[in-house]
Amino acid sequence: MKRRWTEEEINAWAAQRPWFVGMNFLPSTAVNWNEMWAKETFDLPTIKRELSYAQSIGMNTLRTNLPFIVYLYDKEGLIERIDQFLAAASECGIHTMLTLMDDCGFSGEHPYIGFQGEPRPGVHNSRGAASPGRNVVTQKLYWPLVEEYIRTIVRRFKDDERILIWDVYNEPSNDGIFGDDGQMLHFQGPLTEHSLELCRQAVSWVRDEDPSQPLTVGAWRNMKIFIDRTPKIFDHEIDKMALELSDVITFHAYSPKDVIEETLAILEPLNRPIMCTEWLARHAQSTVEDILPIFAKHKVGAYNWGLVNGKTQTHLPWPVIMQASPDYIKTWFHDLFKADGSAYDQAELDLFASLIKEHNA
């Protein structure tokens, strides 16, 4: 649609669909999305096998990021691989949310083509790469290439029923970087100002292509979390923009259940479908047993972080949690399955399966 969907239109869209439950997806063999999507490392057999794990507990959606850098070097190949991926997900009864841009790049490295490096021992998401990259976001002379990328992808898939939603920009203005010692640093550059402007332009580029799917930008910047209980929610300019632009309201919350309830009390009066596109951080009291029943009760779409534990090492927590919890290794931070398809915690998988079955009967 060339404009924002009205409340009536988007609620009618949601009423025809199930409670969506899924995960943020990277195959266990990929250290980041550049490796997932590159021609040399696109691992379709692993993708199919691991999506079957999600299917086994009733998951019906996933969220995954696309890489601008791979598009620059292999446009037609990337489009072909997106089609193959969508087919694999669809065969498992899974609809896909595609994320077009992303400022969350924990490695601190600018995106590049080629070998992405081995995981850095003991570091959460150690090779995470932003897209198009903070070096591109902060240099407007590159934005016409970003526009071409966004328009080309959306134009190709704008009427594809396998795509559920376009997630235009993940965590715009996220400047977090993990240093060599695993500690959090910050990107040096005018990121927030440029991310705001690029996000608004990107939404207009997507709308201009007239997609049949709704779009979203996730509110994330000023969320209450377990570690730093900020006194306000969604008052940051990034979050205000996200809520203003989105057809479907999405947010991130690695938070305990009381914060989730407070958050939904703020978002529900907006009278639009709501999805939490990042959650599950066991060390931060964002657990399956506490959070998933709340999402089920409110029919809030739920995308936990991680499916199969692998090269991203997201079973390890953020460094700040490592410092606070000396026994952190006993508990996985994210992820649900081991690479062989066995459960990290079978009770969690059983709860997913039972709630999905109950609320989508």
N, C-alpha and C positions, 0 to 999 in steps of 0.2 A: 504494500500500500504506500502511496506517495505522501501520506500524512500520518500523524499519530492516530492509532486506532482509538475510537471513542470507548468509554467505559462499557456501553451496551454491546459494541462489537466484540471487544476482547473477552467480555464475560460470556457471551454466546459461544465464542470459540472455545473457551475453557470448559463450558458446560457439556460439550460434546466429547470431551476427552477424559481419560482416566486420571487417577492420582499418579503423577509421574514421580518415580523413584529410580535413581541411578547413581552414577559416579563420575568423577573427573577421570578421564581415561588416558593412560599411556601404557603401552605394552611393557612388560617387565624387562624386555631386552633393549629398551631405549632409555638413554640417560636424559634426554630432553626431546622437545617436539621437532627440532631440526633433524635429529637422528630418526625419529619415528617416520617422518615424511620424505626423507631423502631417498632417491632412487636406489642407492647402494645398500641402504639399511632398512628399507620398508619391509617389515616382517609380517606378511599377511597370514601365514600359518599360525604364528603365535597370537596375532590379533584375533583370529577366529576362535582359537582354543580358549583364550581368556575371556572373550565375550560370552562364550558358552557357560562359563562359571557364573557370570551375572545373570544369564537367562535361567540358570538352575534355581535361583532364589526369587525369580519373578521380576527382576529389574526390567524396566521398559524404556529407559532413556539413558543417555550419557552426554557428557560435555567434553569437548576436546578442542585444542588450539591449532590454528593453522600458522605456518611459518612464512613470513614475507621473504626472508632470504632465499628459501627454496624456490619460491615463485620467480624471483629474479633470474635464477640460474636454470630453471627447468619448468617453465610455465605449463606447457602441455602435459608433461609428465606428472606434475603435481595434481592437475585437474583429473587426470586418469586415475591416480591413486586415491583421490577423494571419492571418486565414483566407486572404486573397489571397496573402500572402507565403508561407505554408506550401504553398499550391498551386503557386506558381511554383518553389519549391525542389524540391518533390516531382516536378514535371515534368522536372527535371534530374537525378533520382535522388539527391537530397540530403535527408538527415534533419536536423532542426533541433534544436539545444540552445538553449532560451530562458532568458535570464538575467533574473530578476525584479527584483533590486536591485543597486546599484553605488555604492560610495563613491569611485571613481576619477573625479575631475572636475578635470582639469588647469586649466580656465579660472578656477576659483575662484568663479565666479558661481553663485548659487542658480538652480535650474531655473525657467524661465519659458516662457510661451506666446507665440508670435509670431516675428518675424524674429530669427534666432539670431546674426546678425552675420556679416561676412565673415571669412575666416581672417586672423589677425594675421600679417603678413609674417615669414617666417623662424622661426616657432615651431611646434614639434611639437604636434599635436592641440590647437590653441590655443583651440578653443571646446568642448572636452570638458566635459560636464555630468554630475554625479552624479545618481543617482535612488534614493530619492525626494528626495535632497538632504541635505547635512549639516545644514541648518537644520531639517529634519523629523526626521532621525535623533536629534538631540540634544534634541528637544522631544516628550516622550511623549504630550502631549495630542493630537498628530496621528496617533499609531500606530493608532487604530481605523480611520482612513481607509486606512492602508497595509494593514491586515488585510483590509479590504473589497476592495481592489484585488487582493491576492494570491489570496484565495479566489475571487473572480469569474473571474479569468483561468484559474486551475487548474481550477476546476469546469467551465468551458466546454470546455477542451481535454484533460481528464485521461485520456480514452480515445482520443485522436487519435494514430494510428500514425505520423503525419508528425513528431511530436515524439519525439526520442530520449531526452532527459534534461531535467529541470528543474535549472538552475543557480540556486540560491536567492539567492545574494548574492555578487557579484563584489568581491573585495578589501575586505572589511569592515575599517574603521578606516584606510583609505588617506587621509591628510590632505595629500597633495602638491598644490601649486598652482603654476602658472607665473605669475610676475608680468609686468608690462608689458614689462620688459626681457628676458623669457624665462627668468629665473633661478627656481630652485625656492624657494618659500616654504612655509609650513605653515598649515593651517586652525587657527584659534584656537577651541578648544571641547573639551568632554569626549567626544571621538569614540569612542575605543576602548571605554570602558566601555559606552556606549550601543549601539555596533555589536555587541558580544558578546551583549548581552541581546536586541536586536532580531533578530539572526540566529537565536538559539535559538527565539524565538517564531515567526519566519517559517517555520522548518523544521516546527514543530508545526502551523502553519496549513496548510501544504502537505500534510503527512501526514494531517491530519484530513479533507481532501477526498478521500482514498483514490485517488490517481492510479495508473494502470497503469504509468507510466514511473518509473524510479528517479530519485533526486535526488542532488545534490552541492553542496558548498561548497568552493571551491578553496583549498588551502593556498598561501600566497604571502608571508606577512609577513616571514619570517626566512630566505628562501632565499639560498644562496650565489649571488652574481652576479659577473660579470667585474670590475666596478668596485670592489666592496667584498666581499672574500671572507670572509664571516662564518664564524667557526669552528664554528658549529653549524647544523644544518638542522632546521626544524620544531619548535623548542623554544619558540616564542612562543605565548602563550595563544590567539591567534586561529587559528594553524595547528593546535594540538592540538584545538581545538573542531571545526575543519573535518574533520580526519581521523576524529574520533569520530562525527560526524553523517552522513557521506556513505555512500551505497550504493556509488557508483563513486568511487574516489579520483581527484581532480584536483589539479593543481598548476601553478604558473607558473614558468618558468625561461628567462630571457634570459641563457643561460650557455653556456660552452664545453663540449666533449664530455666532458672528465674530470669536471666537476661533474654533468653529466647522468647519467653512469654511477654516481657516488657516490649521487646522489639515488634512482635506481632500486633500488640495493642496500638503501636504507632502506625504500622503499615496497613492494617486492615481497613481503617477509615478511608484510605485512598480508593477503595472500591475497584481494585484490579486484581487479577490472579497474582499470586505470590509464590516465588521459588527461592529457596536458599541454595545457591550454587556452589557454596563451599562450607562444609562443616565436618565434624569428626576430628577431634583432637583429644584423645583419651586422657592425657596428662592435665588438660585444661578443663576437665569435667564436661567436655563435649563428647558424650558417649552414646552408643547405639541405644542402650536401654533407657537412657534419660531423654534423649532428643527425638528419636524417630517417632515415638508415640505422640509427641506434641505436634509434629508435622502431620501425622496421620489425622489427628483430631481436627486440625484446621485445614486439611487438604492443601498443605503447603508443599510444593514440589521440593524434593530433597536430593541433592547431589553431594554425597560425601567425597572427601578427597581420597583417591586411590582405590584401586581394585586389587591388583596383584602386586605383592612386594617384589621389588626388583632394583634396577640400577639407579633409580632416583633416591633410594635409601630413605624414603619418607616414613619408614617405621621408626626412624630416629626423630626425636623432637627438635624444635628450634633450640639454638644454643642457650637462650635465657632459661629455658626449662631444664636443660642439662645441668646448669649451675644450681638450680633450685632443687633438683631431684637427683641425688647421687645414684639412686637405683633405677634410673629412667630406662635402662636397657631391658628390664623385666617386662615392660609394657610397650606395645607398639603405639606409636603416635597416630599414624594414619594406616590405611590399607585393611583389606578384609581376608584375602586369600594368600596362601603360599604359592610358589610357582607351579607346584605339582597339582594344584586345585584343592588341596586340603585347607581347612579353615584355620585362621588364627584363633578364632573363638566360635565354636559351633553354635553356642547359644545366641550369638549375635546374628548369625545367618538364619537361624530358625525364626528369630523375631522379624527380620526383614521379610522372610517368606510368608509368615502368618499375617502380618499387617498388610502387606500388599494384596494377598488373597482376600482378606476380609474387606478391605476398602475398595477393591476393584471387582467385587463379585457381581 
